[in-house]
Amino acid sequence: MPIRITGLGHAGDGITEDGRFAPFTVPGDLVTLDAQDRLVEVVAASPDRVEPPCPHFGHCGGCALQHLKVPVYTAFKRDLVHRTLAQRGFSGIEVAEVHSVPPYTRRRVVLHAHKQGGQTRLGFHARGSHTIVDLSACVIMKPALFSCAAGLKPYLNQWLRENERIALHLTLADNGIALHLAWKHARAPAMIANLAKIAASLDIVRITEGDEILLEREAPQLRFGKANVRLPPDPFLQPAQEGEAILLSHIRDGVRGAKTVADLFCGLGTFSLPLAESHKVLAFDSDPALVEALTAAARGTQGLKPVMAERRDLFRRPLLGPELAQCDAIVLDPPRAGAAAQVAQIATSKLARMVYVSCNPASFARDARTLADGGFRIGTVFPVDQFLWSAELELAAVFTR
């Protein structure tokens, strides 16, 4: 019997009249579902339903919301922030309109390959499955990455043994593509022979596996502000350059006038290096390769104020009150888990200003509660949609007291 979809859940699945969750449905749809609440048929489509731009939508697990009209999609993401903050006791917090990056801008992706029946499939996993959707198109990643992946596919078919899997981490640097390989088993011996030819034809500047460089035609580099940074193997980056620029703009506004800024979970210096054009920067991250790359870039760049980068696990050894007292402002950009230990120290310190960048509204709201209980006021929350057509969302907000 057909059932009406009345809303959207936190993961973007439609909510039925009787409270079930149905993927790929839209509020206002009249649909039929199977016993597992999977969509069988749209009997009557909602006016807010659109044709997805990707032919793999509904099978590929990379996107979940391409069937929503843009105003409904962005309202869903903005509402995610309101709902998550409300769960932590916040009300009346201003949440700005969602700023989405354009399609075809993801500069770092992880694709999976699997050889079965003599043929290799290459793409993202299907929703809730280890099956790989063999991509013929993709509307999120940079075209150069898609072309590179398509060019690698015939070689993967030669290298992989039957039923073998491999993950390909592709990063588009300013001077070409960095490819990092993660084999499920031992590397295929036949692979090494023609790597140079393959790399040159596909604009791959470096191929790595683990900590080993298999081939480097030149060091992959990205520019952050005035600084050129040499990328270590498989580095963390903001998903899209456009989203990175939006976040940096909010950060610059938030720390304006500060003499010394601490950048916690600094990574490669995505924010540290541009900030160093006008602020002294203290940078901290647990990954030694990232800290080393940041340090080298800062030393090699003219016109920066001092940048002091230190390897430090901020989950186990957060900055304490006396260390925080050295800073006029802090930039905090933790992983999905948030920064509970560090935020607890900030809440009891004398620090008066910080910018929190988060890729997880839930951990952001939890940490915001700690800060608010410590006397901080939360400013406007700026949602930045770098994870197009998913239920993921980036946030930036300034906290002051």
C-alpha positions in Angstrom: 0.0 0.0 0.0 1.4 3.4 -0.9 2.6 5.6 2.0 3.3 9.3 2.3 6.8 10.8 3.1 6.4 13.5 5.7 10.0 14.7 6.5 13.7 14.0 6.3 15.8 12.2 9.0 19.3 13.3 10.1 20.9 11.1 7.4 18.7 12.4 4.6 16.3 9.5 4.4 12.7 10.2 4.0 10.4 9.7 7.1 7.1 7.9 6.5 3.8 8.7 8.1 4.3 5.8 10.5 7.9 6.8 11.4 10.0 4.5 9.2 13.0 5.7 7.2 13.1 5.3 3.4 16.2 6.2 1.5 15.9 8.3 -1.8 12.5 9.7 -1.0 11.3 13.3 -0.7 8.8 14.9 1.7 5.5 14.9 -0.2 6.3 11.7 -2.2 3.7 8.9 -2.2 5.7 5.7 -2.4 5.7 1.9 -2.0 8.4 0.2 0.0 9.6 -3.3 0.4 9.9 -5.2 3.6 13.3 -3.6 4.3 11.9 -0.1 3.7 13.6 0.2 0.4 12.0 2.3 -2.3 10.1 0.2 -4.8 8.1 2.9 -6.7 7.3 6.6 -6.5 3.5 6.5 -7.1 3.1 10.2 -7.0 6.2 12.5 -6.9 6.6 15.4 -4.6 7.0 18.8 -6.4 10.4 19.0 -4.5 11.7 15.9 -6.3 14.2 16.4 -9.2 16.0 14.2 -11.6 19.4 13.3 -10.2 22.4 14.6 -12.2 24.4 11.4 -11.9 23.4 8.1 -13.6 24.7 6.1 -10.7 22.5 7.8 -8.1 20.6 5.4 -6.0 23.2 2.7 -6.4 26.5 4.5 -5.6 27.0 5.2 -1.9 28.9 8.5 -2.6 25.7 10.6 -2.8 22.3 10.4 -1.0 20.5 13.6 -1.8 20.7 14.4 -5.5 16.9 13.9 -5.8 16.1 17.0 -3.8 15.4 20.5 -5.2 18.2 22.9 -4.1 16.1 24.9 -1.6 14.9 21.7 0.1 18.4 20.3 0.1 20.0 23.4 1.7 17.2 23.8 4.1 17.7 20.2 5.2 21.4 20.9 5.9 20.7 24.1 7.7 18.1 22.4 9.8 20.7 19.8 10.7 22.7 22.5 12.5 19.6 23.9 14.3 18.5 20.4 15.5 21.9 19.4 16.6 22.4 22.6 18.6 18.9 22.2 20.1 19.9 18.8 21.4 22.6 20.4 23.5 20.3 23.0 24.9 21.0 25.9 22.5 18.2 28.1 21.2 18.3 31.4 19.2 21.7 30.7 17.7 21.9 32.4 14.3 22.7 29.9 11.5 23.7 31.5 8.2 22.4 30.2 4.8 24.3 27.2 3.6 27.2 28.0 1.3 27.6 25.0 -1.1 30.7 24.5 -3.3 30.0 23.8 -7.0 29.9 20.3 -8.5 33.1 18.8 -9.9 35.3 20.4 -7.2 36.3 17.5 -4.9 40.1 17.4 -5.2 40.7 14.4 -3.0 38.8 11.0 -3.3 39.3 7.4 -2.2 38.2 5.0 -4.9 38.0 1.2 -4.6 38.8 -1.4 -7.2 37.8 -5.1 -7.2 38.6 -7.8 -9.8 36.0 -10.4 -10.2 35.3 -12.7 -13.2 38.4 -11.3 -14.9 37.0 -7.8 -14.9 37.8 -4.8 -12.6 35.2 -2.5 -11.2 36.4 0.9 -10.0 34.4 3.4 -8.0 32.7 4.0 -4.7 31.0 1.4 -2.6 27.3 0.9 -3.0 25.2 2.1 -0.1 25.6 -0.2 2.9 27.6 -2.7 0.8 31.2 -3.8 -0.1 30.0 -4.0 -3.7 31.8 -1.4 -5.9 29.7 0.7 -8.3 31.7 0.8 -11.6 31.7 4.5 -12.3 31.0 5.9 -15.8 30.5 9.4 -14.5 30.9 11.4 -11.3 29.5 14.9 -10.5 31.5 15.5 -7.3 35.1 15.0 -8.2 37.4 17.1 -10.3 37.3 16.0 -13.9 41.1 15.5 -13.9 40.7 12.9 -11.0 38.0 11.1 -12.9 40.0 10.9 -16.1 43.0 9.6 -14.2 41.0 6.9 -12.5 39.5 5.9 -15.8 43.0 5.7 -17.3 44.2 3.5 -14.4 41.4 1.0 -14.7 42.9 -1.2 -17.5 46.3 -1.3 -15.6 44.5 -2.3 -12.4 42.9 -5.2 -14.4 46.4 -6.4 -15.3 47.8 -6.0 -11.8 45.0 -7.4 -9.6 44.6 -11.0 -8.9 41.2 -12.6 -9.1 39.0 -11.3 -6.3 41.6 -8.9 -5.1 40.8 -5.4 -3.9 42.8 -2.1 -3.8 42.0 1.4 -2.6 43.3 4.4 -4.6 43.7 7.7 -2.8 43.8 10.4 -5.5 44.8 14.0 -4.7 44.9 16.8 -7.2 47.8 19.0 -6.4 48.7 22.3 -8.2 51.2 20.5 -10.4 49.5 17.1 -11.0 48.0 14.1 -9.3 49.4 12.3 -6.3 48.3 8.6 -6.2 48.5 6.6 -3.0 47.9 2.9 -3.2 46.5 0.7 -0.4 46.7 -3.0 -1.4 44.6 -5.6 0.4 47.4 -8.0 -0.2 51.0 -7.8 -1.4 51.8 -5.5 -4.3 51.7 -7.1 -7.7 55.3 -7.6 -8.9 54.4 -6.8 -12.5 53.2 -3.4 -11.5 56.5 -1.7 -11.1 57.7 -2.2 -14.7 55.7 0.5 -16.5 54.9 2.9 -13.7 56.8 5.8 -15.3 55.0 5.5 -18.6 51.6 5.3 -16.9 52.3 8.3 -14.6 53.4 10.5 -17.5 50.3 9.6 -19.6 47.9 10.3 -16.7 49.5 13.4 -15.2 50.5 11.5 -12.0 53.5 13.2 -10.4 53.9 10.7 -7.6 52.9 7.2 -6.6 53.2 6.0 -3.0 52.4 2.9 -1.1 52.5 3.2 2.7 55.6 5.3 3.5 57.3 4.2 0.3 57.6 6.4 -2.8 57.3 4.1 -5.8 57.7 6.9 -8.4 58.2 10.6 -8.1 58.4 12.7 -11.3 58.2 15.8 -9.2 57.0 16.6 -5.7 53.2 17.3 -5.6 52.6 20.8 -4.2 49.8 22.9 -3.0 49.8 26.7 -2.4 48.4 28.0 0.9 48.5 31.8 0.8 52.1 32.7 -0.2 53.5 29.3 0.7 54.1 26.2 -1.5 53.7 23.0 0.5 55.2 19.7 -0.6 52.6 17.0 0.1 53.5 14.0 2.1 51.9 10.6 1.1 48.1 10.6 1.5 47.7 14.0 3.3 44.6 15.4 4.9 43.1 18.3 2.9 39.9 20.3 2.8 37.8 18.4 0.2 37.4 21.4 -2.1 39.6 24.5 -2.7 36.4 26.6 -2.9 35.3 25.4 0.5 38.7 26.0 2.0 38.6 29.6 0.8 35.2 30.2 2.5 36.5 28.7 5.8 39.6 30.8 5.6 37.6 33.9 5.1 35.6 33.2 8.3 38.8 32.4 10.2 40.5 35.6 9.2 37.4 37.6 10.3 37.4 35.8 13.6 41.1 36.4 14.5 41.4 39.9 13.1 43.6 42.0 15.4 45.2 39.1 17.2 49.0 39.2 17.4 49.5 35.5 18.2 47.2 32.8 16.9 47.3 29.1 17.8 46.2 26.7 15.0 45.2 23.4 16.7 45.0 20.3 14.5 46.8 22.4 11.9 47.5 19.7 9.3 49.7 20.9 6.4 49.1 24.5 7.3 46.0 25.1 5.3 45.1 27.9 7.7 48.4 28.4 9.5 50.4 29.6 6.5 47.9 32.2 5.2 47.4 33.4 8.8 51.1 33.9 9.1 51.0 36.7 6.6 49.6 38.9 9.4 49.9 36.9 12.7 52.5 35.0 14.6 51.3 31.4 14.5 51.7 28.5 16.9 50.7 25.3 15.1 50.1 21.9 16.5 49.3 18.5 15.0 50.0 14.8 15.9 51.1 13.8 12.4 54.9 14.3 12.0 54.8 14.3 8.2 52.3 17.1 8.2 54.2 19.2 10.8 57.4 18.7 8.8 55.8 19.8 5.6 54.3 22.9 7.2 57.6 23.8 8.8 59.6 23.5 5.6 57.0 25.6 3.7 57.1 28.3 6.4 60.9 28.4 6.3 61.0 28.7 2.5 58.4 31.5 2.2 59.3 35.2 2.3 57.1 37.7 4.1 55.6 35.5 6.8 55.6 36.3 10.5 57.1 33.5 12.8 55.5 30.1 12.5 56.4 27.6 15.2 55.0 24.1 14.4 55.1 21.3 17.0 54.1 17.6 16.9 51.6 17.1 19.7 48.7 14.8 20.3 46.0 17.2 21.4 43.7 14.4 22.5 46.2 13.2 25.1 48.1 16.4 25.7 45.9 19.4 25.1 47.3 22.9 25.5 46.9 24.0 29.1 46.1 27.3 30.7 49.6 28.8 30.7 50.2 27.8 27.1 46.8 29.1 26.0 47.7 32.4 27.7 50.4 33.0 25.1 47.7 33.3 22.4 45.3 36.1 21.6 43.1 33.8 19.5 42.8 30.1 18.6 41.7 28.3 15.5 40.4 24.8 16.3 39.8 22.4 13.4 39.6 18.8 14.8 38.7 15.5 13.2 35.1 14.2 13.4 35.5 13.2 17.0 35.8 16.9 18.0 38.2 18.1 20.7 36.6 17.4 24.1 39.9 17.4 26.0 41.2 20.6 24.4 37.9 22.4 24.7 37.7 21.6 28.4 41.0 23.4 28.9 39.9 26.3 26.8 36.7 26.6 28.7 38.6 27.1 32.0 41.3 29.3 30.6 41.4 33.1 30.2 41.3 32.9 26.4 38.6 35.3 25.1 38.4 34.3 21.4 38.5 31.3 19.2 37.3 30.1 15.8 35.9 26.5 15.7 35.9 24.7 12.3 34.1 21.4 12.4 33.2 18.6 10.0 30.7 17.1 12.4 27.8 19.1 13.7 27.2 16.6 16.6 30.7 16.9 18.1 30.7 20.6 17.4 27.5 21.0 19.4 28.9 18.9 22.3 32.0 21.1 22.4 30.0 24.3 22.0 28.1 23.3 25.1 31.3 23.0 27.1 32.5 26.3 25.9 29.2 28.0 26.6 29.1 26.5 30.2 32.6 28.1 30.5 31.4 31.5 29.7 31.8 31.7 25.9 29.2 33.1 23.6 28.6 31.4 20.2 28.4 33.7 17.2 26.8 33.0 13.9 27.3 29.5 12.7 28.3 29.3 9.0 27.5 26.0 7.3 29.8 25.2 4.4 28.6 22.3 2.2 31.8 20.7 0.9 30.4 17.2 0.9 27.8 17.7 -1.8 24.6 15.6 -1.8 25.5 13.9 1.4 24.3 14.4 5.0 27.8 15.6 6.0 28.4 19.3 6.7 31.3 21.6 7.6 30.8 24.5 10.1 32.6 27.5 11.3 31.8 29.8 14.2 33.5 32.3 16.4 33.3 32.0 20.2 34.0 35.0 22.4 33.7 36.1 26.0 
